[in-house]
Amino acid sequence: SRLLETIRSRLVAVPFGLVPMAQSVVGLQAAGASPAEAERLSRRSGGRVGLALTWLNRKSVSDDGAAAFRAVLAERNPAKRQQALAAVAEGPAERIHEFLGGAELACRDALLASLNLPHRMLEPGVPRNTGHEPAGLARLAAALGTLRGRFSESALNVKVAFDALGTLLP
């Protein structure tokens, strides 16, 4: 949508499907991941091998960001939630990006678990009863995606955005 219409009219959409988990695991192992690490990365990436390879090369799946987000989501005191979000917003850009990436993954897991559906992307041991409504988690996931995109474009005030994010937490 950012391209001029004259350019878009000349483009052809080429859809790419998600890579099945078994193929993803084999590819990640060929790239140097251990069998357990390859399965974990494949599961977390949901069939997006490029994302899994990025995580393999960085040795990070935003686990710290996901853990920080889960802690914020579990906090029932709104003032403490805002305090935790403000602490992240005041941190370095890399930490904010890691938090948002982990938050998207954790929100996805919480949403899938709240629907109580078996899903190949869910990590083993994710609690099935999150105590949050699927509709609220879906709104939060959409907001996180928007926030992450705008953060990447440097088109927002991070503190204000994180304050708004706190109001969306279920």
C-alpha positions in Angstrom: 0.0 0.0 0.0 3.0 2.3 0.4 3.9 2.0 -3.3 2.6 4.2 -6.0 -0.4 2.9 -7.8 1.5 3.0 -11.1 4.0 0.6 -9.6 1.5 -1.6 -7.8 -0.4 -2.1 -11.1 2.7 -3.7 -12.6 3.4 -6.1 -9.8 2.4 -9.8 -9.6 1.6 -11.3 -6.3 3.5 -14.5 -5.6 2.1 -16.3 -2.6 4.4 -18.4 -0.5 3.0 -21.0 1.9 4.3 -21.9 5.3 6.9 -24.7 5.4 5.7 -27.9 7.2 7.3 -28.4 10.6 9.1 -31.6 9.6 10.8 -29.9 6.6 11.6 -26.8 8.7 13.3 -29.0 11.4 15.4 -30.7 8.7 16.5 -27.4 7.2 17.3 -25.9 10.6 19.4 -28.9 11.5 21.3 -28.5 8.2 21.9 -24.9 9.2 23.6 -26.0 12.4 20.7 -26.3 15.0 20.6 -29.2 17.4 17.5 -31.5 16.9 15.8 -30.0 20.0 16.7 -26.4 19.0 15.5 -27.0 15.4 12.1 -28.3 16.7 11.7 -25.4 19.1 12.6 -22.8 16.5 10.3 -24.5 13.9 7.4 -24.6 16.4 7.9 -20.9 17.4 8.2 -19.6 13.9 5.0 -21.3 12.7 6.4 -22.4 9.4 8.3 -19.2 8.6 11.8 -20.6 8.0 13.4 -17.3 7.4 12.3 -16.1 10.8 13.6 -19.4 12.4 16.9 -18.9 10.7 17.2 -15.3 11.9 16.6 -16.6 15.5 19.1 -19.4 15.0 21.8 -16.9 13.9 21.0 -14.5 16.7 20.6 -17.3 19.2 17.4 -15.6 20.4 13.7 -16.3 20.1 12.7 -13.2 22.1 12.3 -15.5 25.1 13.2 -12.7 27.5 10.7 -10.5 25.8 8.0 -13.2 26.0 8.7 -13.8 29.7 8.6 -10.1 30.4 5.3 -9.8 28.5 3.8 -12.8 30.3 4.7 -11.2 33.6 2.9 -8.0 32.6 -0.1 -9.9 31.4 -0.3 -11.9 34.6 -0.1 -8.8 36.8 -3.6 -7.8 37.9 -2.8 -4.5 39.4 -3.1 -1.8 36.7 -0.6 0.5 38.3 2.0 -2.2 38.5 1.3 -3.1 34.9 1.9 0.4 33.7 5.0 0.6 35.8 6.4 -2.5 34.2 5.5 -1.2 30.7 7.0 2.2 31.4 10.3 0.5 32.5 10.4 -1.3 29.1 9.6 1.8 27.2 12.5 3.7 28.8 15.0 1.0 27.8 17.2 0.8 24.8 15.6 0.3 21.4 16.9 -3.3 21.1 15.2 -4.2 24.4 11.9 -2.6 23.3 12.1 -4.5 20.0 12.8 -7.8 21.8 9.9 -7.1 24.2 7.5 -6.5 21.3 8.6 -9.6 19.4 8.3 -11.7 22.5 5.0 -10.1 23.3 3.6 -11.1 19.9 4.7 -14.7 20.4 3.4 -14.9 24.0 0.1 -13.2 23.0 -0.3 -15.7 20.1 0.3 -18.6 22.5 -2.2 -17.2 25.1 -4.8 -16.7 22.4 -4.4 -20.2 21.0 -4.4 -21.7 24.5 -7.5 -19.6 25.5 -9.4 -21.2 22.6 -8.4 -24.6 24.0 -7.4 -25.9 20.6 -4.5 -28.2 19.9 -2.0 -26.3 17.8 1.4 -27.4 16.5 2.9 -23.9 17.2 2.2 -24.0 20.9 5.1 -24.8 23.1 4.8 -27.8 25.3 3.8 -26.8 28.8 1.8 -23.6 27.8 -1.1 -23.4 30.3 -4.4 -24.1 28.6 -6.4 -21.8 30.9 -5.0 -18.3 30.7 -7.9 -16.7 32.4 -8.2 -14.2 29.5 -11.0 -13.9 26.9 -10.0 -14.7 23.3 -11.6 -11.5 22.0 -9.4 -9.4 24.3 -6.3 -11.3 23.4 -7.1 -10.9 19.7 -7.4 -7.1 20.1 -4.1 -7.1 22.0 -2.4 -9.1 19.3 -3.5 -6.7 16.7 -2.3 -3.7 18.7 1.0 -5.4 19.3 1.5 -6.0 15.6 0.7 -2.3 14.8 2.9 -1.1 17.6 5.8 -3.3 16.4 5.4 -2.0 12.9 5.3 1.6 13.9 8.3 1.1 16.3 10.3 -0.3 13.4 9.5 2.7 11.3 10.4 5.1 14.2 7.0 6.7 13.8 5.8 6.8 17.4 6.4 8.1 20.8 7.3 4.9 22.7 6.2 6.0 26.1 2.8 7.1 24.9 2.4 3.9 22.9 3.2 1.7 25.9 0.7 3.7 28.0 -1.9 3.0 25.4 -0.9 -0.7 25.3 -1.5 -0.9 29.0 -5.1 0.1 28.5 -5.6 -2.8 26.1 -4.3 -5.5 28.4 -7.1 -7.9 29.3 
